[in-house]
Amino acid sequence: MPVITNIDDLKRLHRRRTPKMFFDYCESGSWTEQTFRENTSDFDRIRFRQRVAVDMSGRTLNGTMLGQPVTMPVALAPVGSLGMQNADGEIKAARAAAAFGVPYTLSTMSICSIEDVAQNSPAPFWFQLYVMQDTGFVDEIIERARAANCSALVLTLDLQILGQRHKDIKNGLSAPPKPTPRNLWDMATKWSWSFGMAGTRRRTFRNIVGHAKSVGDLSSLQAWTAEQFDPRLDWDKVERIRERWGGKFILKGILDAEDARLAVKAGADAIVVSNHGGRQLDGALSSIRVLPSIVRAVKGETEIWLDSGIRSGQDILKAIAMGADGTMIGRAYVYGLGAMGQAGVTRALQILQKEMDVTMALCGRRTLREVNRDILLVPRDFEGDWAENA
Ligand SMILES: Cc1cc2nc3c(=O)[nH]c(=O)nc-3n(C[C@H](O)[C@H](O)[C@H](O)COP(=O)(O)O)c2cc1C
């Protein structure tokens, strides 16, 4: 059994144990992958101030996200096709998150259905919505999330049209994989993955199949998105969805201070500063880089969370110190799931928690309330000296 000490170890195992098309689906950004790369490299530009001779006893990372107690300010981000990374992946991730005391978000494009995850995990989870053209389907899925006791709705705003990831096209990504010789060989060499898949019936997008009318080629995310997602989504529709849901409402995919203000106006209880993990607009700035401008615009008016590029507990602490109230992680837990199923998700969470705790202590702080920009060294040009928009 390999010794796992960091998120990168989980990534290596994920790559080894999961069919190439699904590892690549996770580990890609759109087009040149500039934004995907900068999401992580921009975190590396920020450094910590080491402080000494400060009482570091009695530390805690406890806090709340939307009033919900959490053991650290981290939620599992919605990830489509998670049940293809490892059999029954959504249920395993939801269970690991519940046991750890952090929220789990189920994607619209999940393999396990809302009802299935609700029946098979011990705590309420959040549901992430993509807006489809078929308003009947949207209304129905909101009702299904309510009936399943989901405790918040996460509306994703940055994917009405799909950013192109070259590898997905070259690999012929689909769920389930098409039985081509190449795929069959790949699956045969990933025996633990194949064994898991053989033992489950959850192999298609079960939130959609049997619910949406005129489901076209659902095995291809590319085709389905182009066909079904609503390109006319605007702030009026966002408000309509908020009213329809009536509960805790999170807007995900905010990367601009102006949009952050509009999100507050639309009634967001929290916003997620996110570029979808570099999977959508290539050339957009990293989330951590735009965070300060969004904090200046709306701090205190809504909870500000950040995702995209978090690979360590140090990254989480940097985001909090820069003004975020919480974070979401995507790939960091997907690597864990692909590597070792539910135990791998738990391992990812443990690694992040430990790294965060030790870093906080060495910066001379004992609680997240004491964490602010004073613990960081941020390059003067971090936000960038961009020309004003005329
Ligand atoms: C494989 C994969 C699938 C994703 N699917 C969804 C999705 O269905 N809905 C959504 O809102 N975001 C989706 N995202 C974006 C994540 O919710 C999150 O914003 C992103 O992963 C954060 O970046 P990180 O992976 O660098 O942490 C996906 C991300 C990945 C890596």
The ligand as an SDF file (V2000), in Angstrom:
LIG
                    3D

 31 33  0  0  0  0  0  0  0  0999 V2000
  -14.2620   16.7760  -13.4840 C   0  0  0  0  0  0  0  0  0  0  0  0
  -14.9750   18.0220  -13.0930 C   0  0  0  0  0  0  0  0  0  0  0  0
  -16.3460   18.1020  -13.2850 C   0  0  0  0  0  0  0  0  0  0  0  0
  -17.0470   19.2470  -12.8820 C   0  0  0  0  0  0  0  0  0  0  0  0
  -18.4140   19.2970  -12.9970 N   0  0  0  0  0  0  0  0  0  0  0  0
  -19.0860   20.3660  -12.5140 C   0  0  0  0  0  0  0  0  0  0  0  0
  -20.5040   20.3720  -12.4930 C   0  0  0  0  0  0  0  0  0  0  0  0
  -21.1620   19.4140  -12.8850 O   0  0  0  0  0  0  0  0  0  0  0  0
  -21.1190   21.4740  -12.0160 N   0  0  0  0  0  0  0  0  0  0  0  0
  -20.4260   22.5730  -11.5530 C   0  0  0  0  0  0  0  0  0  0  0  0
  -21.0230   23.5550  -11.1190 O   0  0  0  0  0  0  0  0  0  0  0  0
  -19.0810   22.5640  -11.5400 N   0  0  0  0  0  0  0  0  0  0  0  0
  -18.4030   21.4960  -11.9910 C   0  0  0  0  0  0  0  0  0  0  0  0
  -17.0360   21.4850  -11.9420 N   0  0  0  0  0  0  0  0  0  0  0  0
  -16.3220   22.6150  -11.3480 C   0  0  0  0  0  0  0  0  0  0  0  0
  -16.1570   22.4070   -9.8430 C   0  0  0  0  0  0  0  0  0  0  0  0
  -17.3890   22.5200   -9.1890 O   0  0  0  0  0  0  0  0  0  0  0  0
  -15.1980   23.4510   -9.2440 C   0  0  0  0  0  0  0  0  0  0  0  0
  -15.6280   24.7440   -9.5780 O   0  0  0  0  0  0  0  0  0  0  0  0
  -13.7590   23.2560   -9.7150 C   0  0  0  0  0  0  0  0  0  0  0  0
  -13.4280   21.8910   -9.7670 O   0  0  0  0  0  0  0  0  0  0  0  0
  -12.8050   23.9820   -8.7700 C   0  0  0  0  0  0  0  0  0  0  0  0
  -11.5010   23.8860   -9.2150 O   0  0  0  0  0  0  0  0  0  0  0  0
  -10.4490   22.8030   -8.6630 P   0  0  0  0  0  0  0  0  0  0  0  0
  -10.8110   21.5160   -9.3050 O   0  0  0  0  0  0  0  0  0  0  0  0
   -9.1510   23.3340   -9.1370 O   0  0  0  0  0  0  0  0  0  0  0  0
  -10.6010   22.7470   -7.1690 O   0  0  0  0  0  0  0  0  0  0  0  0
  -16.3320   20.3470  -12.3270 C   0  0  0  0  0  0  0  0  0  0  0  0
  -14.9550   20.2470  -12.1570 C   0  0  0  0  0  0  0  0  0  0  0  0
  -14.2770   19.1000  -12.5170 C   0  0  0  0  0  0  0  0  0  0  0  0
  -12.7930   19.0190  -12.2840 C   0  0  0  0  0  0  0  0  0  0  0  0
  1  2  1  0
  2  3  1  0
  2 30  2  0
  3  4  2  0
  4  5  1  0
  4 28  1  0
  5  6  2  0
  6  7  1  0
  6 13  1  0
  7  8  2  0
  7  9  1  0
  9 10  1  0
 10 11  2  0
 10 12  1  0
 12 13  2  0
 13 14  1  0
 14 15  1  0
 14 28  1  0
 15 16  1  0
 16 17  1  0
 16 18  1  0
 18 19  1  0
 18 20  1  0
 20 21  1  0
 20 22  1  0
 22 23  1  0
 23 24  1  0
 24 25  2  0
 24 26  1  0
 24 27  1  0
 28 29  2  0
 29 30  1  0
 30 31  1  0
M  END
$$$$
